[in-house]
């Protein structure tokens, strides 16, 4: 902007009389006022953000702070205030009154005024945005949106028409037929959460050296230094250099990340739910909203193909066996803790059974139905401790309705009938 002011006689043309026409002292006063006010407002905005983070941490859990810190609206607001402050400082140093030479960057000063007016609107937006972002429904919606993106990325393929049994037979390996007589255990170099695995890199190493690699952990699990990270079946003992190459294909950090962890966002929703069920908060409506979102996620997964744990090379030979992610495992991660902490809440218990019924209508394979039946059975047994007779009867009605859906013909190729008692 200062370069534009210096260029030619552009500043001499007062476009519609809107450009600044005062002297150098007035320009300095305007720029100083805007700079001082912007840094003050930026400090207030930072304070409001810290208060919002503190509230979110206590109400929704500290692991959700990353959602607030990555909020693009907050970043734009704080960045705009700081940028306006720096802009005014840089323009202020260009105002000169040396002898007879006077330079007043009229266009730059006018633009600073425009920025100040725009920042007033941004401040109003910021106040509204912060008050909205700490609402429970908004937090749950944000986490669920992240969960949707994660599921679409990790489970992109829809299920075919074949059953899980036929799929498993098609990919079931015969690892002992490879002629390997050496099994080397590669230890984890440090403790932490397994954040990501370079699967293609592992497959390349296995093909180049004729290995069969067994992964002992999947992303999201905690690894202890010195524990077995992978087991390598080979014909001769591998050297330290090759073991180091394999270790470098694993990213271990201080916290869980959503890149390859299928249960990351699931656990975030569960954390919000169980905090809402704590005696200090006692908010079953938030817990039920989380259950609804978890049910929607499991309905999506019921029609998605889970990645096979068996990875083959181009020649069709088995090279890597990973720890599989299963529908039953994700179902347990979604409902176990909510069931345990919400066993005394009739509303939460009923909503759990209604959500399982909704999922049961979407499942396509016997293993999925077994996972739902297992959860329903545990919920039913826990409800026997409810003190009120009519509450137990309401739970029993939902349980029987769920069994009716599970036993409905045509849901799956399995003819197994789930008992009603």
CORFEN-V614494 format. One record per pair of residues at least 4 apart in sequence whose C-alpha atoms are under 8 Angstrom apart, sorted by the first residue. I is the first residue (numbers start at 1). J is the second residue. Records with the same first field share a line. If there is no record, write none. Layout:
BEGIN
I=J, J
END
This chain:
BEGIN
1=5, 107, 108
2=6, 91, 94, 105, 107, 108
3=7
4=10, 107
5=10, 11, 105, 106, 107, 108
6=105
9=13
11=105, 106, 107
14=18, 19
15=19
18=110
19=106, 107, 110
20=106, 107, 109, 110
21=106
22=26, 27
23=27, 104
24=28, 95, 96, 97, 102, 103, 104
25=29
26=30
27=31, 92, 95, 104, 109
28=32, 92, 95
29=33
30=34, 109
31=35, 88, 89, 91, 92, 109, 112
32=36, 88, 89, 92
33=37
34=38, 85, 88, 112, 113, 116
35=39, 84, 85, 86, 88, 89
36=40, 85
37=41
38=42, 81, 82, 84, 85, 116
39=43, 81, 82, 85
40=44
41=45, 81
42=46, 78, 81, 82
43=47
44=48
45=49, 78
46=50, 78
47=51
48=52
49=53, 74, 130
50=54
51=55
52=56, 130, 134
53=57, 65, 68
54=58
55=59, 134
56=60, 61, 62, 64, 65, 134
57=61, 62, 63, 64, 65
58=62
59=272, 275, 276, 281
60=64, 271, 272, 275, 276
61=65, 271, 272, 275
63=268
64=68, 268
65=69
66=70
67=71, 143
69=74
70=75
71=75
72=76
73=77, 126, 129
74=78, 126
75=79
76=80
77=81, 122, 123, 126
78=82
79=83
80=84, 119
81=85, 119
82=86
83=87
84=88, 112, 115, 116
85=89
86=90
87=91, 112
88=92, 112
89=93
90=94
91=95, 105, 108, 109
94=103, 104, 105
95=102, 103, 104, 105
96=101, 102, 103, 104
97=101, 102, 103
98=102
105=109
106=110
107=111
108=112
109=113
110=114
111=115
112=116
113=117
114=118
115=119
116=120
117=121
118=122
119=123
120=124
121=125
122=126
123=127
124=128
125=129
126=130
127=131
128=132
129=133
130=134
131=135
132=138
133=138, 139
134=138, 139
135=139
136=140, 286
137=141, 286, 289
138=142
139=143
140=144, 269, 272, 289, 290
141=145
142=146
143=147, 265, 268, 269
144=148, 265, 269, 293
145=149
146=150, 265
147=151, 265, 266, 297
148=152, 297
149=153
150=154, 258, 259, 262
151=155, 156, 262, 301
152=156
154=260, 262
155=301, 304, 305, 306, 307
156=304, 305
157=304, 305
158=303, 304, 305
159=303, 304, 305
160=305
162=166, 167
163=167, 365, 413
164=168, 365
165=169
166=170
167=171
168=172
171=308, 310
172=310
173=310, 318
174=178
175=212, 318
176=180
179=235
180=233, 234, 235
181=233, 234, 235, 236
182=232, 233, 234, 235, 236, 237
183=231, 232, 233, 234, 237
184=231, 232, 233, 234, 237, 238
185=228, 229, 230, 231, 232
186=228, 229, 230, 231, 232, 243, 247
187=225, 226, 227, 228, 229, 230
188=223, 224, 225, 226, 227, 228, 229, 247
189=225, 226, 247
190=223, 224, 225, 226, 252
191=222, 223, 224, 225, 252
192=222, 223, 224, 252, 253, 254, 255
193=219, 220, 221, 222, 223, 252, 253, 254, 255, 256
194=217, 218, 219, 220, 221, 222, 223, 250, 251, 252, 253, 256
195=219, 220, 250, 251, 252, 253, 255, 256, 257, 258, 259, 260, 261
196=219, 250, 251, 252, 259, 260, 261
197=219, 249, 250, 251, 260
198=202, 249, 250
199=203, 249
200=204
201=205, 249
202=206, 246, 249, 320
203=207, 311, 312, 313, 319, 320
204=208
205=209, 211, 246
206=210, 211, 212, 213, 319, 320
207=211, 313, 319
210=234, 319
211=232, 233, 234, 319
212=232, 233, 234, 318, 319, 320, 321
213=230, 231, 232, 233, 319, 320, 321
214=230, 231, 232, 233, 320, 321, 322
215=229, 230, 231, 320, 321, 322, 323
216=228, 229, 230, 231, 322, 323
217=221, 223, 229, 230, 322, 323
218=261, 322, 323, 324
219=260, 261, 262
220=256, 257, 260, 261, 262, 263, 264
223=227, 229
234=238
238=242, 243
239=243
240=244
241=245
242=246
243=247
244=248
245=249
246=250
256=261, 264
257=261, 264
258=262, 264, 265
262=266, 325
263=267, 330, 333
264=268
265=269
266=270, 294, 333, 334
267=271, 333, 334
268=272
269=273, 290, 294
270=274, 290, 334, 335, 337, 338
271=275
272=276, 286, 287, 290
273=277, 286, 287, 288, 290, 291, 338
274=278, 287, 337, 338, 341, 342
275=281
276=281, 282, 283, 284, 286, 287
277=281, 282, 283, 284, 287, 341, 342
278=282, 283, 341
283=287
284=288, 345, 347, 348
285=289
286=290
287=291, 348
288=292, 348, 351
289=293
290=294
291=295, 351, 352, 355
292=296, 355
293=297
294=298, 334
295=299, 355, 356, 358, 359
296=300, 359
297=301
298=302, 331, 359
299=303, 358, 359, 362, 363
300=304
301=305, 327
302=327, 359, 362, 363, 364, 368
303=362, 363, 364
306=325, 326, 327
307=324, 325
308=324
309=320, 321, 322, 323, 324
310=318, 319, 320, 321, 322
311=318, 319, 320, 321, 322
312=316, 317, 318, 319, 320
313=317, 318, 319
325=329, 330
326=330
327=331, 368, 371
328=332, 367, 368, 371, 372
329=333
330=334
331=335, 371, 372
332=336, 371, 375
333=337
334=338
335=339, 352, 375
336=340, 375
337=341
338=342
339=343, 349, 352, 379
342=348, 349
343=348, 349, 379, 382, 383
344=383, 386
345=349
346=350, 386, 391, 395
347=351
348=352
349=353, 379, 383, 395
350=354, 394, 395, 398
351=355
352=356
353=357, 376, 379, 395, 398, 399, 402
354=358, 398, 402
355=359
356=360, 372, 376, 402
357=361, 401, 402, 405, 406
358=362
359=363
360=369, 372, 402, 405, 406
361=405, 406, 411
363=368, 369, 411, 412
364=368, 369, 411, 412
365=369, 411, 412, 413, 414
366=370, 412, 413, 414
367=371
368=372
369=373, 406
370=374
371=375
372=376
373=377, 403, 406, 418
374=378
375=379
376=380, 399
377=381
378=382
379=383
380=384, 395, 396, 399
381=385
382=386
383=392, 395
384=392
386=391, 392
388=392
389=393
390=394
391=395
392=396
393=397
394=398
395=399
396=400
397=401
398=402
399=403
400=404, 420
401=405
402=406
403=407, 418, 419, 420
404=408
406=411, 417, 418
407=416, 417, 418
409=415
END
